[in-house]
Structure formats: structure tokens, C-alpha cells
Amino acid sequence: MKIGTKSLLFGAHQFLIHPFFVALAWWRLYGFPWDPRLWIAFFVHDLGYFGSPNMDGEAGKEHPILGAHIMSLLFGQRWLSFCLLHSRYYANMCCCAPSRLCYADKLAICIEPAWLYLPRAWLTGELAEYRAHGATVPGIDNTTAWTWYRTVQAHTKKYVALNKY
């Protein structure tokens, strides 16, 4: 089974746990998400990881497309952009600002407790990939999985605080 599929089934992007924390992050950033379309976006935005051989590589970068198409079919072009631009990669490619979903998605890791996140990410193999990527980011301490997680949380909180709108 490929890492992206494992992530959705029981890893960092588990299809029930991750959307819950994205919703909670949205609530903290923008208020309670009353619009039912937001809840659907929380659940579909990462479905494109299904079948992906990596999380941060070329295939993993394409993950927003499926959720964006689902949102477009259900609710129109505006929601395609909302979902697609949760990815900073796509936002940069389109010369657009990331959508609000990006900031809620990023903040989700800051809300989720390490005891819940780390075992899932380790089990799927995502943790090794994320830590390898984190080694290239200034200020991320890769000494242990716990220090990596705590420094990623701190780094991400600063990013969201500086960029959310």
C-alpha cells in the first residue's frame, strides 16, 4: 500500500481525525464553520493523497486536485480555488494567496497532540519523510520525533499568525 493511501486510512491525514482538527483550527482562526460546504472541504481537501507514493514529492504535491474537483462539481469554481489553494505549492504556481483553508490545515498540526499524531505518522512512514524535509527548514530540530514535532508546531504557529487573513 502506498504511503498516501496509508496516510488517509490511518496516518497523519486520517480521513476522520485530520478533518476534525482542520475544523477545530478553522474555528480558532475564523469562528465556527457554519457553512456545510466548509465541512465537506475539510473532509475532501486531502483525498488526492490516495495512491500517492510520497507526501512531499512530485506526486504528493498534486494531492489538492482531487478535492478541488470534488468541490467544483458540488459547489462551483470558487470552491475549486478554495480547495486547490489550500496548497502553498498551487498558490505559488497560480500567483495567488493561499486560501483560508491553507491556514486552518497548517494550524491543525499545532492543535493535535503529539501522542495522537506521532504514532500514526510513524506507522505509515510519513514521519521519516516529514523529518527529512524538516531537516532543510531553519529552526526545525530533528534530534528526536518529539523535538521535531514541537519545533514544527512552533514554526507553523508563527507562519499562520503572520499570514492568516
C-alpha positions as CSV (number, residue, x, y, z in Angstrom):
1,M,0.0,0.0,0.0
2,K,1.4,3.4,-0.9
3,I,2.2,6.0,1.7
4,G,-0.5,8.4,0.6
5,T,-3.2,5.8,1.0
6,K,-1.8,4.8,4.4
7,S,-1.9,8.4,5.4
8,L,-5.6,8.7,4.6
9,L,-6.5,5.4,6.2
10,F,-4.5,5.6,9.5
11,G,-1.8,8.2,9.2
12,A,-1.4,11.9,9.6
13,H,-4.2,12.7,7.1
14,Q,-6.6,10.0,8.5
15,F,-9.9,10.8,6.9
16,L,-11.8,11.4,10.2
17,I,-9.1,12.7,12.6
18,H,-7.4,15.2,10.4
19,P,-10.6,16.9,9.2
20,F,-11.7,17.2,12.8
21,F,-8.5,19.2,13.7
22,V,-8.8,21.3,10.5
23,A,-12.4,22.2,11.6
24,L,-11.1,23.0,15.1
25,A,-8.3,25.1,13.6
26,W,-10.8,26.9,11.4
27,W,-13.0,27.7,14.4
28,R,-10.0,29.2,16.3
29,L,-9.0,31.3,13.3
30,Y,-12.3,32.4,11.7
31,G,-15.1,31.4,14.0
32,F,-17.4,28.3,13.9
33,P,-17.7,26.9,10.4
34,W,-21.5,27.2,9.9
35,D,-21.4,26.7,6.2
36,P,-21.8,23.0,5.4
37,R,-19.6,23.4,2.3
38,L,-16.6,24.1,4.6
39,W,-17.2,20.8,6.4
40,I,-17.1,19.0,3.1
41,A,-13.9,20.8,2.1
42,F,-12.4,19.8,5.5
43,F,-13.1,16.1,4.5
44,V,-12.1,16.2,0.8
45,H,-9.2,18.6,0.6
46,D,-6.5,15.8,1.1
47,L,-8.2,12.9,-0.7
48,G,-5.8,13.3,-3.5
49,Y,-3.1,11.6,-1.4
50,F,-4.9,8.3,-2.2
51,G,-2.4,6.2,-4.2
52,S,0.4,8.7,-3.8
53,P,3.9,7.2,-3.5
54,N,5.1,10.2,-1.4
55,M,3.7,13.1,0.6
56,D,6.0,16.0,-0.2
57,G,7.5,14.8,-3.6
58,E,6.1,15.5,-7.0
59,A,3.2,13.1,-6.7
60,G,2.3,14.4,-3.2
61,K,2.3,18.0,-4.5
62,E,-0.6,17.0,-6.8
63,H,-2.9,15.9,-3.9
64,P,-5.1,19.0,-3.9
65,I,-6.5,18.4,-7.4
66,L,-9.0,15.6,-6.4
67,G,-10.6,17.5,-3.5
68,A,-10.7,20.7,-5.7
69,H,-12.5,18.9,-8.4
70,I,-15.0,17.4,-6.0
71,M,-15.7,20.8,-4.5
72,S,-16.0,22.3,-8.0
73,L,-18.5,19.6,-9.1
74,L,-20.6,20.1,-6.0
75,F,-20.4,23.9,-5.5
76,G,-18.7,25.6,-8.4
77,Q,-15.4,27.3,-9.4
78,R,-15.0,29.4,-6.2
79,W,-14.8,26.2,-4.1
80,L,-12.4,24.6,-6.6
81,S,-10.0,27.5,-5.9
82,F,-10.7,27.4,-2.1
83,C,-9.7,23.7,-2.0
84,L,-6.8,23.8,-4.6
85,L,-5.2,26.8,-2.9
86,H,-5.0,25.1,0.5
87,S,-1.7,24.1,-1.0
88,R,1.0,26.7,-0.9
89,Y,2.6,24.9,-3.9
90,Y,-0.5,25.6,-6.0
91,A,-1.0,29.1,-4.6
92,N,2.6,29.9,-5.8
93,M,2.0,28.3,-9.2
94,C,-1.1,30.3,-9.7
95,C,0.4,33.5,-8.3
96,C,-2.4,33.6,-5.7
97,A,-2.6,33.9,-2.0
98,P,-3.3,30.6,-0.2
99,S,-6.9,30.1,0.7
100,R,-8.1,30.3,4.3
101,L,-8.2,26.5,4.2
102,C,-4.4,26.5,4.0
103,Y,-4.1,28.2,7.3
104,A,-6.6,26.0,9.1
105,D,-4.9,23.0,7.5
106,K,-1.5,24.1,8.7
107,L,-2.7,25.1,12.2
108,A,-4.3,21.6,12.6
109,I,-0.9,20.1,13.4
110,C,-0.4,22.7,16.1
111,I,-3.7,21.6,17.8
112,E,-3.3,17.9,17.5
113,P,-1.5,16.3,20.5
114,A,1.8,14.6,19.7
115,W,0.7,11.4,21.4
116,L,-2.1,11.1,18.7
117,Y,-0.2,12.4,15.7
118,L,3.3,10.9,16.0
119,P,2.4,7.2,16.3
120,R,0.2,7.5,13.2
121,A,2.8,9.3,11.2
122,W,5.5,6.8,12.3
123,L,3.3,3.8,11.4
124,T,2.8,4.9,7.8
125,G,6.3,6.1,7.2
126,E,5.3,9.7,6.8
127,L,7.3,10.8,9.8
128,A,10.6,9.8,8.2
129,E,9.7,11.8,5.1
130,Y,8.5,14.8,7.0
131,R,11.5,14.8,9.3
132,A,13.8,14.6,6.2
133,H,12.0,17.6,4.7
134,G,12.2,19.4,8.1
135,A,16.0,19.0,8.1
136,T,16.1,21.6,5.3
137,V,14.0,24.2,7.2
138,P,15.9,26.5,9.5
139,G,14.7,26.3,13.1
140,I,13.3,22.7,12.9
141,D,15.1,20.5,15.4
142,N,15.3,16.9,14.1
143,T,17.0,15.4,17.1
144,T,14.0,13.3,18.0
145,A,10.5,12.9,16.7
146,W,9.2,14.8,19.7
147,T,11.5,17.7,19.2
148,W,10.8,17.7,15.5
149,Y,7.0,17.9,16.3
150,R,7.4,20.7,18.8
151,T,9.6,22.8,16.6
152,V,7.3,22.2,13.6
153,Q,4.3,23.3,15.8
154,A,6.2,26.5,16.8
155,H,7.3,27.3,13.3
156,T,3.8,26.7,11.9
157,K,2.1,28.8,14.6
158,K,4.3,31.7,13.6
159,Y,3.6,31.2,9.9
160,V,-0.1,31.1,10.4
161,A,-0.1,34.1,12.8
162,L,1.9,36.2,10.2
163,N,-0.1,35.1,7.1
164,K,-3.7,34.3,8.0
165,Y,-6.4,36.7,6.9
